Amino acid sequence: MEHKECKKHNKGGRPKKGATEKLSYRIGVKMAATDYFCLLTQAHDAGTSPSEFMRECFRNGHVRERLSEEHVGYIRQLCGMANNLNQLARKANTGGFHDEQRNCKVAVARIHELLTKIGI
């Protein structure tokens, strides 16, 4: 009778995984050499395997959409305005701010308008 009771106890070993925990799907991904070595480096730095690193990226990461042509144009305009604002600041430092005050206010207003169009 004692022998039968021993068989009911835990036999040892790892418990079975549930259906949601099993890794049953495989996806092949082609990478350039630089991307592959970048993945290996990041996985090594994180202390995980490349597969586990990619799974964590899928779970917790997000992919941003590429910039539209409209947004690229806005960014170009912002770069130009930043250049103009730097030039105005240089003039203000050399010749006094009172002469360039209006130009600075106009530049700041245009920059604010573009930032609201972009959504920042």
Steps between C-alpha positions, in 0.01 A plus 500: 500500500786741571639429153183628329503821704854579381391491135237768561766750609684726260718290270738793444598676181380820344124564498336502158454839334157632416386556142576872519855445626610254233720632222337322209532751213816571305565805284797533269651847481765605251748759623798682363830422670505831689147446634583144606814599687316793657235253624767268638672787679179632653392152609841436657490833683151414630618155607244310293493294185427679171162325479399609849624852428280521189200360689546770766519764226175371348324498837622831638628696204318700241569598145450856391364567158725671252470871452264607227616738228296772667682451832837491325417838345406639840827380648694665217315824568578468871872454424496813286315694769747384763780632282319833462440519875871440566588780259251733670647412840848579372379837367322572828817427697711732283262786428247500777179303539256785434571499127437125460216455746222494236688255277555264794130508593401418141749211484380357831135522389577316174693231686211454742258469207711231334537306823122491543462377138749221563329409825783561744 
